[in-house]
Amino acid sequence: MAKGLISWPLLSNEEGHMTLHCRARAITAVALTALAGIASAATTSTLLYSTDGGTTWSSSVSVNPGQIVLVREWYNNPDPAAYASESLTTTLPAGFALVANTTRVCVSPLTTDPLAPNNGQDVCANQTDSPVWAGSSLSVSPTSGLYGQTVATSGIMNLGQKAYLNLHQCMYQYTTTVLGSPDQDLYATAVNDFPAGSTQFNAGTNASNAADSSAACGAGDASYAPLASQTSFQAVSLVGNRYLNLNECTYARNQANPLYEEFQTLINGQQDANFRASTHASNTADASAICTGGDATYQPSSNGTQALDLLGNRYFNLNQCAYRYTATAPFTGHQDTAANWPKNGSPNPPFSTGTNTSNTPDAAPVCGAGNGTYGPLSGSTANQAIDLYDGARGAGFVQFSMTVPTPVSTTAYPQNASVTGPSTSSSSGTVTVTVVVAVADVAHSGVAVTTNNAVANGTATDVLSAYIADASGNPLANQVVTFTQPAGVTLSSPMCATNAAGTCQVTATSTTAASYSSTVTVGGAALSGSVTVGGAVYGPSPASYVFAANGPVLPTCTASPNPASASQQVTITCTGGLLGNTVTISGTNCAPATVPASGTVVCAGLGSNVGSNPTVTVSDPVSGTHTVSVALTVTSSGSGSVSVPVLGPWMLVLFSVLIAAQSMLIAFRQQRR
């Protein structure tokens, strides 16, 4: 044998040497409509819910109004075939609302029990709400958005497929001398089903749920020994991928050697990094192969790629077609063996192979007849029908979120789901919306007078507001709050019901200017909390409020002691003030002071600071600013000030004489110096 080739079509050039030509080709899926006639063995549908973000799942859950529920409609296809025109369908229970843009479709090959999903190999695609949702009804393909497909309402339900295609490339070398030149034939194999008499060249190519960790190769024979540097394997992950892009790279020996030699590589594994092909799985069909650059002895000659569609196909039929150099002149004794794997089409049909993906295993390789220079080598020609099917890996689901409605009482909402198409199944679930009777907690509830000091004219209103919450501080809706109505006041209603924010209010009017209070209760208990909500401060019951007269309501103020010395503490007491007014007295600690519900304000300061007959300034938000005078006499005695005696005339004369004498003494001293 001369050199073995893993190649695309071989053509003779004008010198009689073999050259490689390639053509990218995508092999599309077989028509799945033909699969519609295969009876479904056990295709199932399961409808499940989660209220904890997907940690746990159940076919029946209890939820609260307004809660968001995660929904999964599972399918499982254990059959050895895919199905076309399939849809996963369901309708939201009455009153439930879809959470926008939460729908996604996933394949979940590791899941065998949807109640305990294994998402280790999940592949998912987010869905747009249109077209898969029409109002509250869902219809979506089991593979919508997956495998390079667009979002669709119906499509392929794939069969369960193994996780890895383990490609093994076994290289063998034959060395001899022809016409005084080294003749080193490199012969590669990749199939595991050689005919009798050639099994020593079997490669370990297989499909499995585990990635192989080393190449498995036959021992060769006396003529062809294993070549470790070009022997390798590649575990190609199939999960979620539509195309097996089978790439082939050819490297030709330097033409200075009269014996034209070349070899091919199929995989991107552990062989010499100079000679690797870019075989891989993807959702895109390759347009051309990517090959590494060779070395000084072997340079890239040609390459090719074949995109094999895995979606819906059970078998990867790998054909290996071997050809041997049969001519004698001018290189008597030169042998060259080519083993072609990818499907070779025009312009090189003599060396084509039948490699394909299908739901039928190939019984024999399909190979071109060769030409006058290279003829078929039956002992090294084989095919391997690699079964990708695994019935335990056919699970998937569609998932979305929905918002729970607010019924008036605890209600159970049934929901149905189904798989429609050639393979049909159905499931059902129940969402029970539990309406919990909320219990108000008075310690977390309070009352506020949000409008006060209205004029007592029978129409102006004070506003009393209540805030009701549960023991966790959450606002409660639909809670009935009761307000007592004091004499002289008319309430718009003796009760109100809280809104979703937990608040409600009543208004009060009066024709009598005075201070009033109303006891505020919920469930018969007075509100006792102190809380701030949205900037409003709510405090304990009762609610105290004031109606002002049309004119100002001014306090009566007295001082004690009276009279007082400048150094004494003076207390000024103002009674009969209006709640909410402010009182200011210069020189005291009331600068200003707010009138409480009792109407009494007490201020204090030193007599020297207060002064006689101080003025009290009263500010009323309704009637404006007013003053009240306080009768008070402050004397200077004991005030702590220093008295300076008045100087008489004779004292002034004496003081002048002393100053003159001092001046003369200073002048005399200066003269002596």
Phi, psi and omega per residue, in radians:
M1 nan 2.551 2.987
A2 -1.661 -2.423 -3.022
K3 -1.481 2.390 3.125
G4 -1.509 2.513 -3.076
L5 -2.159 2.397 2.918
I6 -1.919 1.696 -2.834
S7 -2.432 2.960 2.903
W8 -1.550 -3.057 -2.968
P9 -0.919 2.399 3.111
L10 -1.760 2.287 3.113
L11 -2.178 2.544 3.064
S12 -1.417 2.345 3.047
N13 -1.678 -3.083 -3.021
E14 -1.190 -0.275 3.134
E15 -1.633 -0.009 -3.134
G16 1.521 0.022 3.098
H17 -1.515 2.842 -3.125
M18 -1.602 2.320 3.057
T19 -2.133 2.841 -3.074
L20 -1.977 2.352 3.062
H21 -2.228 2.545 -3.080
C22 -2.322 2.764 3.112
R23 -2.578 2.133 -3.141
A24 -1.175 2.437 -3.095
R25 -2.634 2.261 3.090
A26 -1.787 2.176 3.114
I27 -1.628 1.968 -3.061
T28 -1.395 2.872 -3.103
A29 -1.134 2.610 3.045
V30 -1.173 2.744 -3.098
A31 -1.142 1.980 -3.079
L32 -1.319 -0.248 3.097
T33 -1.030 -0.452 3.122
A34 -1.182 -0.400 -3.120
L35 -1.370 -0.228 -3.100
A36 -1.052 -0.402 -3.127
G37 -1.414 -0.124 3.129
I38 -1.424 2.152 -3.093
A39 -1.208 2.423 3.108
S40 -1.270 2.211 -3.132
A41 -1.397 -0.841 -3.053
A42 -2.760 0.633 3.109
T43 -1.074 2.297 -3.035
T44 -2.188 2.813 3.069
S45 -2.320 2.417 -3.125
T46 -2.412 2.259 -3.141
L47 -1.905 2.122 -3.064
L48 -2.328 2.774 -3.115
Y49 -2.280 2.660 3.031
S50 -2.378 2.370 3.094
T51 -1.943 0.089 -3.128
D52 -2.175 0.580 3.063
G53 1.334 0.297 3.082
G54 1.785 0.097 3.118
T55 -1.271 -0.772 3.117
T56 -2.237 2.685 -3.067
W57 -2.340 2.600 3.127
S58 -2.694 2.715 3.084
S59 -1.460 -0.110 3.120
S60 -2.565 2.164 -3.123
V61 -2.282 2.709 3.021
S62 -1.950 2.266 -3.043
V63 -2.347 2.979 3.108
N64 -1.839 2.731 3.085
P65 -0.970 2.426 3.121
G66 1.459 -0.141 -3.122
Q67 -1.290 2.700 3.084
I68 -1.790 2.295 -3.106
V69 -2.017 2.365 3.066
L70 -1.600 2.313 -3.070
V71 -2.114 2.383 3.006
R72 -2.261 2.215 2.960
E73 -1.813 1.916 -3.106
W74 -1.572 2.638 2.898
Y75 -2.287 2.742 3.023
N76 -2.477 2.174 3.107
N77 -1.960 1.688 3.111
P78 -1.503 -0.030 -3.050
D79 -1.272 2.703 3.129
P80 -1.447 0.585 -3.123
A81 -2.693 2.649 3.014
A82 -1.549 2.880 3.134
Y83 -2.239 2.432 3.123
A84 -1.684 2.835 3.031
S85 1.006 0.674 3.120
E86 -1.676 2.594 3.085
S87 -2.403 2.486 2.942
L88 -1.707 2.149 -3.026
T89 -2.247 2.603 2.996
T90 -2.896 2.934 3.068
T91 -2.286 2.394 3.117
L92 -1.082 2.493 3.036
P93 -1.046 2.685 -3.095
A94 -0.967 2.286 3.088
G95 1.576 -0.323 3.120
F96 -1.351 2.637 -3.121
A97 -2.164 2.360 3.088
L98 -1.189 2.337 2.979
V99 -1.412 2.082 -2.994
A100 -1.015 2.466 3.009
N101 1.044 0.635 3.084
T102 -1.940 0.033 -3.067
T103 -1.460 2.340 3.031
R104 -2.578 2.662 3.141
V105 -1.996 2.372 -3.082
C106 -2.374 2.563 2.825
V107 -1.726 2.452 -3.047
S108 -2.355 1.269 -2.969
P109 -1.133 -0.352 -3.131
L110 -1.540 -0.161 -3.095
T111 -1.445 2.180 3.025
T112 -1.980 -0.325 3.096
D113 -2.296 1.891 -3.111
P114 -1.040 -0.412 3.094
L115 -1.225 -0.374 3.091
A116 -2.327 1.218 -3.021
P117 -1.153 2.577 3.043
N118 -1.996 1.854 -3.034
N119 -1.673 0.344 -3.065
G120 -1.069 -0.479 3.113
Q121 -2.168 0.387 3.123
D122 -1.077 2.424 2.984
V123 -2.204 2.178 -2.988
C124 -2.220 2.746 3.072
A125 -2.390 2.176 3.075
N126 -1.202 2.530 -3.091
Q127 -1.961 2.513 2.923
T128 -1.367 2.569 -3.107
D129 -1.056 -0.588 3.045
S130 -1.869 2.301 0.279
P131 -1.750 0.084 -2.957
V132 -1.311 -0.390 3.069
W133 -1.883 2.300 2.998
A134 -2.150 1.681 -3.007
G135 1.172 -2.126 -3.129
S136 -1.722 0.157 -3.081
S137 -1.891 2.349 -3.133
L138 -1.905 2.372 2.973
S139 -2.530 2.000 -3.037
V140 -2.494 2.517 3.083
S141 -1.157 2.502 3.094
P142 -1.088 -0.324 3.110
T143 -2.136 0.473 -3.135
S144 -1.029 2.195 3.123
G145 1.380 -0.128 3.133
L146 -1.691 2.876 3.091
Y147 0.967 0.588 3.116
G148 1.336 0.163 -3.104
Q149 -1.559 2.841 3.067
T150 -1.509 2.918 3.071
V151 -1.136 2.283 -3.045
A152 -2.587 2.682 3.134
T153 -1.409 -0.359 3.078
S154 -2.596 2.750 -3.122
G155 3.046 -2.683 -3.005
I156 -1.404 2.323 2.847
M157 -1.746 1.904 -3.028
N158 -1.286 2.752 2.995
L159 -1.435 2.803 3.064
G160 -1.161 2.285 -3.115
Q161 -2.208 2.617 3.134
K162 -1.157 2.807 -2.996
A163 -1.381 -0.562 -3.009
Y164 -2.316 2.483 2.850
L165 -1.813 1.953 -3.119
N166 -1.642 1.764 3.133
L167 -1.538 2.205 3.105
H168 -1.972 2.309 3.089
Q169 -2.055 2.003 -3.120
C170 -1.908 2.126 -3.095
M171 -1.869 2.365 3.123
Y172 -2.187 2.574 -3.063
Q173 -2.163 2.363 3.059
Y174 -2.103 2.263 -3.085
T175 -2.161 2.259 3.056
T176 -2.655 -3.046 3.115
T177 -2.233 2.260 3.118
V178 -2.225 2.190 3.136
L179 0.922 0.637 3.091
G180 1.381 0.072 -3.139
S181 -1.992 2.513 3.087
P182 -1.088 2.327 3.114
D183 -2.076 1.741 -3.061
Q184 -1.957 1.812 -3.136
D185 -1.568 2.179 3.049
L186 -1.829 2.120 -3.046
Y187 -2.139 2.084 -3.077
A188 -1.872 2.522 3.043
T189 -2.252 2.697 -3.136
A190 -2.448 -0.025 -3.105
V191 -1.871 2.813 -3.062
N192 -2.067 0.628 -3.078
D193 -2.597 0.868 3.119
F194 -1.218 2.659 3.098
P195 -1.208 2.873 3.139
A196 -0.952 2.420 -3.122
G197 1.672 -0.228 3.139
S198 -2.237 0.172 -3.084
T199 -1.118 -0.270 3.109
Q200 -1.195 -0.084 3.099
F201 -1.946 0.231 3.121
N202 -1.101 2.459 2.986
A203 -1.832 2.754 -3.030
G204 -1.555 0.395 -3.124
T205 -0.935 2.342 -3.083
N206 -2.798 2.968 2.972
A207 -2.023 2.414 -3.028
S208 -2.758 2.932 3.010
N209 -1.591 0.060 3.083
A210 -2.185 2.491 3.091
A211 -1.384 2.266 3.081
D212 -1.123 2.644 -3.121
S213 -1.924 -0.072 3.106
S214 -2.797 2.826 3.122
A215 -1.427 2.499 3.066
A216 -2.014 2.067 -3.049
C217 -2.351 2.583 3.019
G218 -1.152 2.859 -3.006
A219 -1.407 -0.051 -3.075
G220 1.292 -2.866 3.112
D221 -2.436 -2.912 -3.060
A222 -1.150 -0.430 -3.107
S223 -1.604 -0.669 -3.077
Y224 -2.077 2.020 -3.122
A225 -1.823 2.608 3.114
P226 -1.011 2.463 3.073
L227 -1.983 1.752 -2.992
A228 -1.093 -0.602 -3.050
S229 -1.141 -0.389 -3.135
Q230 -2.012 0.167 3.093
T231 -1.674 2.334 -3.036
S232 -2.838 3.140 3.075
F233 -2.521 2.826 3.078
Q234 -2.524 2.126 3.065
A235 -1.571 1.844 -3.090
V236 -1.634 2.054 -3.140
S237 -1.292 2.195 -3.116
L238 -1.708 -0.220 -2.996
V239 -1.104 2.116 3.092
G240 1.299 0.085 -3.107
N241 -1.863 2.429 -3.091
R242 -1.609 -0.678 -3.011
Y243 -1.962 2.347 2.868
L244 -1.644 1.874 -3.141
N245 -1.558 1.716 -3.076
L246 -1.533 1.862 -3.067
N247 -1.855 2.529 -3.112
E248 -2.324 2.288 -3.130
C249 -2.126 2.323 -3.121
T250 -1.944 2.363 3.127
Y251 -2.141 2.238 -3.082
A252 -1.883 2.509 3.140
R253 -1.284 2.639 3.121
N254 -0.857 2.283 -3.047
Q255 -1.216 -0.130 3.061
A256 -1.088 -0.421 3.040
N257 -1.434 2.163 -3.104
P258 -1.125 -0.311 3.116
L259 -1.568 1.844 3.137
Y260 -1.180 2.169 -3.114
E261 -2.378 2.535 3.111
E262 -2.698 2.806 3.057
F263 -2.523 2.869 -3.083
Q264 -2.123 2.702 3.001
T265 -2.290 2.569 -3.015
L266 -1.958 -0.402 -2.914
I267 -2.193 2.957 3.065
N268 -2.002 1.364 -3.036
G269 -2.090 -2.310 -3.030
Q270 -1.786 0.123 3.141
Q271 -1.230 3.076 3.096
D272 -0.775 2.180 -3.053
A273 -1.096 -0.276 3.119
N274 -1.319 -0.243 -3.014
F275 -2.291 1.217 -3.115
R276 -2.207 2.502 3.053
A277 -1.815 2.851 -3.016
S278 -1.763 0.583 3.107
T279 -0.973 2.341 -3.134
H280 -2.893 2.993 3.054
A281 -1.927 2.511 -3.052
S282 -2.804 2.990 3.003
N283 -1.653 0.156 3.087
T284 -2.182 2.347 3.096
A285 -1.351 2.221 3.111
D286 -1.137 2.487 3.063
A287 -1.623 -0.401 3.127
S288 -2.748 2.819 3.133
A289 -1.505 2.692 3.027
I290 -2.007 2.191 -3.060
C291 -2.207 2.534 3.046
T292 -1.307 2.973 -2.816
G293 -1.530 0.106 3.133
G294 1.277 -2.857 3.114
D295 -2.402 -2.873 -3.057
A296 -1.195 -0.420 -3.096
T297 -1.620 -0.743 -3.108
Y298 -2.077 2.152 -3.120
Q299 -1.994 2.658 3.116
P300 -0.966 2.343 3.140
S301 -1.912 -0.926 3.096
S302 -2.829 2.956 3.135
N303 -2.676 2.946 3.127
G304 -2.776 2.887 3.139
T305 -2.474 2.611 3.058
Q306 -2.354 2.119 3.120
A307 -1.645 1.933 -3.092
L308 -1.763 2.151 -3.074
D309 -1.374 2.064 -3.123
L310 -1.572 -0.377 -3.024
L311 -1.144 2.093 3.102
G312 1.427 0.042 -3.102
N313 -1.953 2.375 -3.073
R314 -1.549 -0.636 -2.985
Y315 -1.993 2.421 2.890
F316 -1.820 1.833 -3.101
N317 -1.602 1.732 -3.111
L318 -1.605 1.960 3.125
N319 -1.707 2.311 3.040
Q320 -2.058 2.024 -3.112
C321 -1.954 2.073 -3.083
A322 -1.805 2.468 3.112
Y323 -2.317 2.522 -3.128
R324 -2.115 2.508 3.046
Y325 -1.122 2.086 -3.039
T326 -1.928 -0.278 -3.137
A327 -1.243 2.773 3.115
T328 -1.863 -1.098 3.131
A329 -1.309 2.538 -0.028
P330 -1.571 0.052 -3.027
F331 -1.960 1.210 3.138
T332 -1.046 2.241 -3.133
G333 1.642 -0.245 3.122
H334 -1.333 2.241 3.111
Q335 -2.138 2.369 3.087
D336 -2.332 2.177 -3.093
T337 -1.992 2.244 3.133
A338 -1.997 2.310 3.056
A339 -2.069 1.803 -3.084
N340 -1.624 2.398 3.129
W341 -2.021 -0.931 -3.130
P342 -1.092 2.733 3.126
K343 -1.196 2.150 -3.102
N344 -1.858 2.127 3.118
G345 -1.971 -2.812 3.118
S346 -0.929 2.441 0.252
P347 -1.758 0.468 -3.021
N348 -2.283 0.901 -3.071
P349 -1.046 -0.428 -3.139
P350 -1.072 -0.344 -3.092
F351 -2.112 0.441 -3.123
S352 -1.311 2.729 3.048
T353 -2.161 2.877 -3.098
G354 -1.750 0.354 -3.129
T355 -0.923 2.325 -3.077
N356 -2.813 2.969 2.907
T357 -1.996 2.457 -3.002
S358 -2.841 2.997 2.980
N359 -1.702 0.194 3.093
T360 -2.224 2.273 3.103
P361 -1.301 2.378 3.071
D362 -1.183 2.399 3.119
A363 -1.520 -0.409 -3.103
A364 -2.720 2.719 3.106
P365 -1.196 2.633 3.053
V366 -1.980 2.039 -3.014
C367 -2.349 2.605 3.017
G368 -1.203 2.854 -3.024
A369 -1.453 -0.041 -3.074
G370 1.349 -2.923 3.102
N371 -2.406 -2.890 -3.066
G372 -1.199 -0.326 -3.113
T373 -1.682 -0.693 -3.127
Y374 -2.098 2.159 3.123
G375 -1.982 2.804 -3.116
P376 -1.020 2.515 3.077
L377 -2.054 1.628 -2.971
S378 -1.116 -0.579 -3.094
G379 -1.176 -0.350 3.133
S380 -1.981 0.211 3.091
T381 -1.764 2.288 -3.073
A382 -2.768 2.942 2.980
N383 -2.363 2.708 3.086
Q384 -2.304 2.019 3.075
A385 -1.530 1.792 -3.058
I386 -1.601 2.003 -3.081
D387 -1.428 2.007 -3.135
L388 -1.552 -0.130 -2.995
Y389 -1.280 2.374 2.971
D390 -2.483 1.864 -3.053
G391 -1.138 -0.249 3.131
A392 -1.539 0.037 -3.046
R393 -2.114 0.553 -3.066
G394 -1.789 0.360 -3.053
A395 -1.587 2.669 3.046
G396 -2.909 3.084 -3.098
F397 -2.784 2.831 2.899
V398 -1.977 2.399 -3.074
Q399 -2.224 2.501 3.045
F400 -2.730 2.959 3.116
S401 -2.041 2.538 3.097
M402 -2.387 2.629 -3.114
T403 -1.714 2.351 -3.069
V404 -1.353 2.407 3.090
P405 -1.346 -3.081 -3.132
T406 -2.115 1.509 3.097
P407 -1.341 2.899 -3.120
V408 -1.403 -0.276 3.123
S409 -2.607 2.902 -3.141
T410 -1.007 2.228 -3.020
T411 -2.395 2.409 3.054
A412 -1.712 2.252 -3.119
Y413 -1.982 1.935 3.084
P414 -1.354 2.668 3.087
Q415 -2.494 2.449 3.123
N416 -2.060 2.633 3.076
A417 -2.451 2.713 -3.139
S418 -2.713 2.740 2.954
V419 -1.785 2.120 -3.108
T420 -2.010 2.546 -3.108
G421 2.367 -2.816 3.119
P422 -1.003 -0.590 3.068
S423 -1.863 2.027 -3.045
T424 -2.069 2.549 3.027
S425 -2.845 2.892 -3.108
S426 -2.521 2.834 3.113
S427 -2.675 2.970 3.135
S428 -2.599 2.809 3.092
G429 -2.649 2.999 -3.121
T430 -2.390 2.289 3.018
V431 -1.941 2.008 3.116
T432 -1.715 2.037 3.110
V433 -1.588 1.942 -3.106
T434 -1.628 2.065 3.087
V435 -1.557 1.852 -3.118
V436 -1.499 2.247 3.093
V437 -1.244 1.948 -3.089
A438 -1.298 2.443 -3.123
V439 -1.921 2.123 3.137
A440 -1.285 2.514 3.099
D441 -2.031 1.933 -3.052
V442 -1.110 -0.445 -3.141
A443 -1.226 -0.319 3.089
H444 -1.913 0.271 -3.106
S445 -2.191 2.654 -3.115
G446 -2.729 -3.132 -3.106
V447 -2.253 2.593 3.104
A448 -2.417 2.493 3.006
V449 -1.657 1.734 -3.014
T450 -1.466 -0.328 2.979
T451 -2.370 2.247 -3.021
N452 -2.398 2.935 3.065
N453 1.102 0.625 3.052
A454 -1.190 2.662 3.109
V455 -1.230 2.379 -3.112
A456 -1.381 1.231 -3.130
N457 -2.042 0.102 3.104
G458 1.517 -0.156 -3.139
T459 -2.145 -0.665 3.110
A460 -1.122 2.529 -3.000
T461 -2.127 2.487 2.803
D462 -1.643 2.583 -3.086
V463 -2.040 2.183 3.113
L464 -1.893 2.157 -3.089
S465 -2.066 2.516 3.098
A466 -2.127 2.575 3.042
Y467 -2.178 2.199 -3.080
I468 -2.081 2.281 -3.137
A469 -2.392 2.861 3.066
D470 -1.524 -3.031 -3.058
A471 -1.157 -0.313 3.107
S472 -1.655 0.052 -3.140
G473 1.475 0.160 3.129
N474 -1.430 2.328 -3.137
P475 -1.112 2.519 -3.115
L476 -2.036 2.321 3.072
A477 -1.623 2.823 3.034
N478 1.082 0.522 3.060
Q479 -1.684 2.299 -3.098
V480 -1.574 2.113 -3.113
V481 -1.906 2.354 -3.096
T482 -1.963 2.400 3.121
F483 -2.100 2.285 3.031
T484 -1.368 2.623 -3.089
Q485 -1.954 1.874 -3.130
P486 -1.257 2.796 3.091
A487 -1.065 2.396 3.133
G488 1.618 -0.077 -3.114
V489 -2.139 2.484 3.034
T490 -2.047 2.117 3.107
L491 -1.604 2.573 3.089
S492 -1.105 -0.533 3.068
S493 -2.834 2.573 3.105
P494 -1.373 -0.045 -3.131
M495 -2.679 2.835 3.062
C496 -2.599 2.780 3.137
A497 -1.944 2.349 -3.073
T498 -1.252 2.646 3.072
N499 -1.606 -2.958 -3.096
A500 -1.098 -0.430 3.118
A501 -1.469 -0.017 3.114
G502 1.464 0.210 -3.074
T503 -2.059 2.694 2.961
C504 -2.736 2.931 -3.073
Q505 -2.633 2.745 2.975
V506 -2.261 2.803 3.099
T507 -1.982 2.714 -3.123
A508 -2.265 2.482 3.036
T509 -2.246 2.799 3.113
S510 -2.772 2.732 3.031
T511 -1.943 0.045 -3.121
T512 -2.083 2.059 3.125
A513 -1.221 2.116 -3.131
A514 -3.080 3.045 3.019
S515 -1.668 2.469 -3.089
Y516 -2.368 2.905 3.033
S517 -2.578 2.560 3.104
S518 -2.204 2.326 3.039
T519 -1.393 2.337 -3.059
V520 -2.063 2.203 -3.067
T521 -2.336 2.742 2.962
V522 -2.372 2.242 -3.088
G523 1.094 0.453 3.122
G524 1.492 -0.053 -3.116
A525 -1.945 2.412 -3.126
A526 -1.253 2.461 3.113
L527 -1.171 2.363 -3.039
S528 -2.302 0.076 -3.071
G529 -1.527 2.889 3.018
S530 -2.240 1.862 -3.062
V531 -2.393 2.678 3.057
T532 -2.049 2.144 -3.096
V533 -2.319 2.099 3.099
G534 1.026 0.561 3.132
G535 1.533 -0.222 3.115
A536 -1.600 2.416 -3.125
V537 -1.788 2.112 3.123
Y538 -1.907 2.338 -3.114
G539 -2.192 -3.056 -3.100
P540 -1.187 2.744 2.988
S541 -1.228 2.613 0.112
P542 -1.473 2.932 3.025
A543 -1.625 2.104 -3.129
S544 -1.803 2.349 -3.082
Y545 -2.639 2.916 -2.973
V546 -2.340 2.492 2.903
F547 -1.993 2.247 -3.071
A548 -1.665 2.616 3.053
A549 -1.244 2.928 3.108
N550 -1.106 -0.598 3.023
G551 -1.691 3.076 -3.114
P552 -1.250 2.598 3.009
V553 -1.820 1.859 -3.036
L554 -1.864 2.520 -3.127
P555 -1.390 2.880 3.000
T556 -1.803 2.204 -3.014
C557 -2.101 2.348 3.089
T558 -2.247 2.708 -3.118
A559 -2.044 2.563 3.107
S560 -2.581 2.333 -0.107
P561 -1.280 2.835 3.123
N562 -2.580 1.973 0.049
P563 -1.274 2.955 3.116
A564 -2.449 2.643 3.093
S565 -1.420 2.918 -3.115
A566 -1.120 -0.466 -3.082
S567 -1.642 -0.009 -3.121
Q568 -1.524 2.641 3.027
Q569 -1.390 2.208 -3.119
V570 -1.909 2.285 3.084
T571 -1.885 2.208 3.113
I572 -1.967 2.145 -3.119
T573 -1.964 2.145 3.107
C574 -1.947 2.147 -3.136
T575 -2.046 2.763 3.099
G576 1.374 0.320 3.102
G577 -1.297 2.867 -3.093
L578 -1.675 2.262 -3.138
L579 -0.911 2.247 3.100
G580 1.648 -0.317 3.042
N581 -1.207 2.845 3.065
T582 -2.034 2.530 -3.124
V583 -2.103 2.269 3.125
T584 -2.217 2.221 3.082
I585 -2.264 2.010 -3.111
S586 -1.074 2.398 3.107
G587 1.541 0.017 3.120
T588 -2.103 -3.135 3.100
N589 -1.433 0.069 3.070
C590 -1.672 1.513 -3.044
A591 -2.476 1.110 -0.139
P592 -1.707 -3.085 3.032
A593 -2.212 2.464 -3.124
T594 -1.586 2.367 -3.128
V595 -1.260 2.143 3.120
P596 -1.401 -3.094 -3.122
A597 -1.083 -0.490 3.137
S598 -1.226 -0.323 -3.134
G599 1.442 0.028 -3.058
T600 -1.936 2.321 3.071
V601 -2.191 2.287 3.132
V602 -2.030 2.197 -3.112
C603 -2.184 2.706 -3.102
A604 -2.531 2.634 3.082
G605 -3.033 2.881 3.088
L606 -1.153 2.526 3.131
G607 -1.007 -0.636 -3.141
S608 -1.149 -0.490 3.132
N609 -1.500 -0.590 -3.107
V610 -1.334 -0.803 -3.125
G611 1.358 2.967 -3.125
S612 -1.302 2.523 3.076
N613 0.802 1.063 -3.121
P614 -1.189 2.807 -3.140
T615 -1.867 2.327 3.069
V616 -1.752 2.156 3.100
T617 -1.709 2.177 -3.124
V618 -1.979 2.166 3.105
S619 -1.877 2.123 3.139
D620 -2.017 2.179 -3.101
P621 -1.108 -0.306 -3.134
V622 -1.660 -0.913 -2.999
S623 -1.721 -0.152 3.070
G624 1.824 -2.624 -3.045
T625 -1.863 2.396 -3.110
H626 -2.415 2.866 3.119
T627 -2.218 2.606 3.075
V628 -2.303 2.338 -3.130
S629 -1.640 2.480 3.129
V630 -1.964 2.211 3.113
A631 -1.297 2.014 -3.126
L632 -2.729 2.339 3.062
T633 -1.991 2.193 3.102
V634 -1.986 2.128 -3.134
T635 -1.685 2.814 -3.130
S636 -1.459 -0.369 -3.096
S637 -1.039 2.267 3.096
G638 1.248 0.355 -3.081
S639 -1.405 -0.259 3.140
G640 1.617 0.088 3.133
S641 -1.515 2.830 -3.123
V642 -1.699 2.211 3.130
S643 -1.565 2.237 3.117
V644 -1.809 2.041 -3.117
P645 -1.151 2.661 3.122
V646 -1.487 2.282 -3.100
L647 -1.440 2.348 3.082
G648 -1.426 3.013 -3.098
P649 -1.082 -0.777 -3.089
W650 -1.117 -0.544 3.111
M651 -1.214 -0.562 3.108
L652 -1.178 -0.693 3.123
V653 -1.098 -0.826 -3.132
L654 -1.063 -0.701 -3.127
F655 -1.123 -0.633 3.136
S656 -1.209 -0.711 3.125
V657 -1.076 -0.777 -3.118
L658 -1.082 -0.685 3.140
I659 -1.152 -0.697 -3.137
A660 -1.155 -0.719 3.138
A661 -1.102 -0.703 3.141
Q662 -1.122 -0.645 3.135
S663 -1.159 -0.716 3.138
M664 -1.129 -0.709 -3.126
L665 -1.093 -0.707 3.137
I666 -1.129 -0.711 -3.133
A667 -1.155 -0.714 -3.134
F668 -1.075 -0.775 -3.121
R669 -1.105 -0.633 -3.141
Q670 -1.197 -0.624 3.133
Q671 -1.172 -0.665 -3.113
R672 -1.164 -0.504 3.094
R673 -1.242 nan nan
